[in-house]
Amino acid sequence: MAFFRKNSHSQSAGSVDLPTMSFGDHLSELRRRLIYALLGSAVGISLCLYYDVNIIEFLYQPYLIALKWAGYPPHLQYFKALGSIIVYFTTALKAGLVVSSPWIIYQFWRFVASGLYPRERTVVYKYIGPSAILFLLGVAFFFFLILPFLLKFIMEFNKQVHVPPLHRTWWEMFLYRHHAPPTPMPSSEAVKPLQIPLLAHDPTHFKPGVATLWYNTTEGQLRLHFGHQLLEIAAQPAKALFAPIPMLHDYLSFVTIMSLIFGLAFELPMVMLILSKIGIVTAAQFRSMWRYAVLGLAIVAVVLAPSPDIFTFASIYIPLLSLYGAGLIMATLAGRPKQPSPDESTDEAESAAE
C-alpha cells in the first residue's frame, strides 16, 4: 500500500505534498468515512421509507407482470403473522442502501485516496463520479433487462413441463381399488355448462343476497362478489407440473442481492482503468492473466449467485466476462503517460529508496 510507503519515506523525500499519516491517523480517517457513510445511508433509508409504497409497487411490478402473463394469480404471499409489515420496512432498508451506495462508494474511495501519492490521488478523484454512474447503470441493467427476461424464461419453463399421464399399474390399481374413478361425463349435447359472463370491467351494482360470478378479461381473473366482499378465485395454467408460490421475502432478497452484484460488477472496468493508470497492474498483465480471470470470475459468479441454477449463474458470469473485456480495452487505451511528471519522479525516487 502506498500509505505504508509514505510512513517510511516521507521524511527522506522532504516533500510537503506527501504528509506523513500514522496508523492512528488512518484509523481516524476510517472512522470519519464510516460515520459519513452511515449518515448518508440513514438519509437514503429515510427517503425510501417515506416513498416505500411507490418503491414496493416499482420493485414487485416485474414479478407480478410475469405471474399474470403466465396465468398465475398476481399476488405475493408470506408465512409469518407480521410478514407484510416486516417486508414493508425491509424494502425501505434495502432500497435505501442501494440508493445511498454511490455515496458509500465515494467515502470508500476517499479513504483509499488518503493513503495514495498525489498523482495516484488525482487519478482516483477523477474517476469517482464515473464509478458511481457505472454502479447505477449496473443496477438498472439488471432490473430493466435481466430481471424481466429471467422471470419470463422461468414462467415459460413452467408452462412447458406438463403433468405426466397418470396410468396406474396393476399394483396401484390394487392399492386404490376402493377409490373408483368418477363416472365419465355424458356427451356434450347432454351437458349444460355454467355460463360465466366475460366483462372488461368489474360490475358496480349487485343484488343483495346473491353471489355474482364473472371473468374480468382486462385483469385475467375469475372474480366472485357476495355481501360486501370481492374475491379473486385462484387459478393456474392447466396441466402445468410446476406452480410457483411467490413469496415476498424471497423475491425482495433476490432482487436486492442481484442489484448489488450487478452494480459492483459494473465497477470492474473502472477498477482496471484506475489500476492501469496508477501503474499497479498494466494492460499487458491484464491480457496475460485472462485465463485466470475467466476461472476467477466463474468462481465469483458461483459464490455470488443467490440461487444454484445455471440461468442465475449465466446472468452473472456473462456480464462479468464482458465487463472484464471492456476494462481490458479501457486499460489498453489509457496506458501510462510516457513523460513522467514531477510527482511521478518523486514516486519513483521513493520506490528506488525502498
C-alpha positions in Angstrom: 0.0 0.0 0.0 1.1 3.5 -0.8 0.4 4.9 2.7 3.0 2.5 4.2 5.5 3.9 1.7 4.5 7.3 3.0 5.1 6.5 6.6 8.6 5.1 5.9 9.9 7.5 3.3 8.1 10.8 3.7 10.7 12.4 5.8 13.5 11.3 3.5 11.6 12.7 0.5 11.2 16.0 2.2 8.1 17.0 0.2 5.3 19.0 1.7 2.9 17.3 -0.7 3.4 13.9 1.0 2.3 14.4 4.6 3.0 11.5 7.0 -0.1 9.6 8.2 0.4 7.4 11.2 -1.6 4.3 11.9 -3.8 6.3 14.3 -4.4 8.9 11.6 -5.6 6.1 9.2 -8.0 4.8 11.9 -9.3 8.3 12.4 -9.9 8.7 8.7 -11.6 5.3 8.6 -13.9 6.3 11.5 -14.7 9.6 9.8 -15.6 7.9 6.5 -17.7 5.3 8.2 -19.7 8.0 10.0 -20.2 9.8 6.7 -21.3 6.6 5.0 -23.7 5.7 7.9 -25.2 9.2 7.8 -25.7 9.0 4.0 -27.3 5.6 4.4 -29.7 7.0 7.1 -30.8 9.7 4.7 -31.3 7.2 1.9 -33.3 4.8 4.1 -35.4 7.7 5.5 -36.2 8.9 2.0 -37.1 5.4 0.8 -39.3 4.9 3.9 -41.3 7.9 3.0 -41.9 6.7 -0.5 -42.0 3.0 0.5 -45.4 2.3 -1.1 -44.2 3.6 -4.5 -41.0 1.6 -4.2 -42.9 -1.6 -3.4 -45.1 -1.1 -6.5 -42.0 -0.4 -8.6 -39.9 -3.4 -7.3 -42.6 -6.0 -7.4 -44.2 -5.0 -10.8 -41.9 -7.2 -13.0 -42.8 -10.3 -11.0 -46.5 -9.5 -10.9 -46.5 -8.9 -14.7 -44.7 -12.3 -15.2 -47.2 -14.1 -13.0 -50.2 -12.5 -14.7 -48.8 -13.2 -18.1 -48.3 -16.9 -17.3 -51.8 -17.2 -15.8 -51.0 -17.3 -12.1 -52.6 -15.0 -9.5 -50.6 -11.8 -9.4 -50.1 -11.9 -5.6 -47.2 -12.3 -3.3 -47.5 -14.4 -0.1 -45.9 -14.5 3.3 -45.9 -17.1 6.2 -45.2 -15.0 9.3 -48.0 -13.1 11.1 -46.2 -9.8 10.6 -44.7 -10.7 7.3 -46.2 -7.8 5.3 -45.1 -5.2 7.9 -41.6 -6.7 8.1 -41.2 -6.7 4.3 -42.5 -3.1 4.3 -39.6 -1.9 6.5 -37.1 -4.3 4.9 -37.9 -2.9 1.5 -37.2 0.6 2.7 -33.9 -0.5 4.3 -32.5 -2.4 1.3 -33.7 0.2 -1.2 -32.1 2.9 0.9 -28.8 1.1 0.9 -28.9 0.7 -2.9 -29.8 4.4 -3.3 -27.0 5.5 -1.0 -24.5 3.1 -2.5 -22.8 5.8 -4.7 -22.2 7.9 -1.6 -20.8 4.9 0.3 -18.5 4.1 -2.7 -17.4 7.7 -2.7 -16.5 7.5 1.0 -14.6 4.3 0.4 -12.6 6.0 -2.4 -11.9 9.0 -0.2 -10.4 6.7 2.5 -8.3 4.9 -0.1 -7.1 8.2 -1.6 -5.9 9.3 1.8 -3.1 6.7 1.5 -2.0 7.4 -2.0 0.5 9.7 -3.6 -0.8 13.0 -5.1 -0.6 11.6 -8.6 -2.5 8.5 -7.6 -5.0 10.6 -5.6 -5.7 12.7 -8.7 -6.5 9.6 -10.7 -8.9 8.3 -8.1 -10.7 11.6 -7.7 -11.0 11.8 -11.5 -12.9 8.5 -11.7 -15.1 8.7 -8.5 -18.0 10.2 -10.4 -17.9 7.7 -13.3 -17.7 4.8 -10.9 -20.9 5.9 -9.1 -22.6 6.2 -12.5 -21.4 2.8 -13.5 -22.9 1.3 -10.3 -26.3 2.8 -11.0 -26.0 1.6 -14.6 -25.4 -2.0 -13.3 -28.4 -1.8 -11.1 -30.6 -0.5 -13.9 -29.2 -3.1 -16.3 -30.3 -6.0 -14.1 -33.7 -4.6 -13.1 -34.9 -3.4 -16.5 -33.2 -6.0 -18.8 -32.0 -9.1 -17.0 -34.8 -9.5 -14.4 -37.9 -9.4 -16.8 -36.1 -11.8 -19.2 -35.2 -14.2 -16.3 -38.8 -14.1 -14.9 -40.3 -14.7 -18.3 -38.0 -17.6 -19.1 -38.9 -19.2 -15.7 -42.6 -18.9 -16.4 -42.3 -20.3 -19.9 -40.3 -23.2 -18.5 -43.1 -23.9 -16.0 -45.7 -24.0 -18.8 -43.6 -26.3 -21.0 -43.4 -29.1 -18.3 -46.7 -30.8 -18.1 -48.2 -33.2 -15.7 -47.4 -36.7 -17.0 -50.3 -39.1 -17.8 -51.3 -41.0 -14.6 -51.5 -44.6 -15.8 -51.9 -46.9 -12.9 -50.1 -50.2 -12.7 -51.7 -53.4 -11.5 -50.2 -52.8 -8.1 -51.5 -49.2 -7.9 -55.0 -50.4 -9.1 -54.9 -52.9 -6.2 -53.9 -50.2 -3.7 -56.6 -47.8 -4.8 -59.3 -50.3 -5.6 -61.7 -48.8 -3.1 -61.4 -45.4 -4.8 -63.1 -45.9 -8.0 -62.7 -43.1 -10.6 -65.8 -40.8 -11.2 -68.3 -41.7 -13.8 -67.4 -40.2 -17.2 -69.3 -37.1 -18.2 -72.1 -37.6 -20.8 -71.8 -36.3 -24.3 -71.6 -32.6 -24.9 -75.3 -32.5 -26.1 -76.5 -33.6 -22.7 -74.3 -31.2 -20.7 -75.3 -27.7 -19.8 -72.1 -25.9 -18.8 -72.0 -23.0 -16.4 -72.3 -19.7 -18.3 -69.9 -17.1 -16.9 -70.1 -13.6 -18.3 -67.0 -12.0 -19.8 -66.6 -8.4 -18.6 -63.9 -5.9 -19.4 -64.5 -4.2 -16.0 -65.9 -5.2 -12.7 -69.7 -4.5 -12.3 -70.6 -1.8 -9.8 -74.2 -2.9 -8.8 -75.0 -6.2 -7.2 -78.3 -7.8 -6.0 -78.4 -8.3 -2.2 -78.2 -11.8 -1.0 -76.9 -13.1 -4.4 -73.4 -14.2 -5.2 -72.2 -12.9 -8.6 -69.5 -14.6 -10.6 -67.8 -13.2 -13.7 -64.4 -13.2 -15.6 -62.5 -9.9 -15.8 -60.9 -10.0 -19.3 -58.7 -6.9 -18.5 -57.2 -8.4 -15.4 -57.5 -12.0 -16.5 -59.1 -13.0 -13.2 -62.2 -15.0 -12.2 -63.9 -13.0 -9.6 -66.7 -13.5 -7.1 -68.8 -11.0 -5.2 -71.1 -11.7 -2.3 -72.1 -9.5 0.6 -69.5 -6.7 0.8 -66.5 -8.8 -0.4 -64.9 -9.0 -3.7 -62.8 -12.2 -4.1 -60.5 -13.5 -6.8 -60.6 -17.2 -7.5 -57.0 -18.5 -7.7 -56.1 -20.2 -11.0 -53.0 -21.5 -12.7 -52.2 -22.9 -16.2 -53.8 -26.3 -16.8 -51.6 -29.4 -17.0 -48.6 -27.4 -15.7 -46.4 -29.6 -13.4 -44.6 -26.7 -11.6 -46.5 -24.0 -9.9 -44.7 -21.1 -8.2 -45.5 -19.8 -4.7 -44.4 -16.2 -4.9 -43.0 -15.2 -1.6 -42.5 -11.6 -0.5 -39.2 -12.0 1.3 -37.6 -14.4 -1.3 -38.3 -12.0 -4.2 -37.0 -9.0 -2.3 -33.8 -10.7 -1.3 -33.2 -11.9 -4.8 -33.7 -8.5 -6.4 -31.6 -6.7 -3.7 -28.7 -9.2 -3.9 -28.6 -9.3 -7.7 -28.9 -5.5 -8.0 -25.8 -5.0 -5.7 -23.9 -7.7 -7.6 -24.5 -6.1 -11.0 -23.8 -2.6 -9.6 -20.5 -3.8 -8.2 -19.7 -5.8 -11.3 -20.1 -2.7 -13.4 -17.3 -1.2 -11.3 -14.8 -3.7 -12.8 -13.8 -1.7 -15.9 -13.2 1.4 -13.7 -11.1 -0.5 -11.2 -9.0 -2.0 -14.0 -8.6 1.5 -15.5 -7.5 3.0 -12.2 -5.0 0.2 -11.5 -3.6 0.7 -15.0 -3.4 4.5 -14.6 -1.7 4.2 -11.3 0.7 1.6 -12.6 -0.1 -1.2 -10.2 -1.3 -3.6 -13.0 -0.6 -2.8 -16.6 -2.8 -3.7 -19.6 -0.2 -6.3 -20.7 -0.5 -8.0 -17.3 -4.3 -8.0 -17.6 -4.0 -9.6 -21.0 -1.6 -12.3 -19.8 -4.0 -13.1 -16.9 -7.1 -13.7 -19.0 -7.2 -17.4 -18.3 -7.1 -16.8 -14.5 -9.7 -14.1 -14.9 -12.1 -16.5 -16.7 -11.7 -19.0 -13.9 -11.8 -16.5 -11.1 -14.9 -14.7 -12.5 -16.6 -18.1 -12.8 -15.9 -18.8 -9.1 -17.1 -15.3 -8.2 -20.4 -15.9 -10.1 -20.9 -19.2 -8.3 -20.3 -17.7 -4.9 -22.5 -14.6 -5.6 -25.4 -16.3 -7.3 -28.3 -16.2 -4.9 -29.8 -19.5 -6.3 -27.9 -22.6 -7.5 -29.3 -22.7 -11.1 -27.5 -22.3 -14.4 -29.6 -19.3 -15.5 -28.7 -17.2 -12.5 -25.1 -18.2 -12.9 -25.1 -17.3 -16.5 -26.8 -13.9 -15.9 -23.9 -13.0 -13.6 -21.0 -14.7 -15.4 -21.6 -13.5 -18.9 -21.8 -9.8 -17.9 -18.7 -10.2 -15.7 -16.7 -11.5 -18.7 -18.0 -8.7 -20.9 -17.0 -6.1 -18.2 -13.5 -7.6 -18.0 -13.2 -7.3 -21.7 -14.3 -3.7 -21.5 -11.9 -3.0 -18.7 -9.1 -4.5 -20.7 -9.9 -2.2 -23.6 -10.0 0.8 -21.4 -6.7 -0.1 -19.7 -5.1 -0.6 -23.0 -6.3 2.7 -24.5 -5.4 4.6 -21.3 -1.9 3.3 -20.6 0.5 5.3 -18.6 2.0 8.7 -19.7 5.4 8.3 -21.2 6.8 11.5 -19.8 6.8 11.4 -16.0 5.5 14.4 -14.1 7.3 15.8 -11.1 5.1 13.8 -8.8 5.9 10.6 -10.7 9.6 11.4 -10.3 9.1 11.7 -6.6 7.2 8.4 -6.5 10.0 6.6 -8.5 12.7 8.1 -6.2 10.9 6.8 -3.2 10.3 3.4 -4.8 14.0 3.2 -5.6 14.9 4.2 -2.0 12.7 1.3 -0.8 
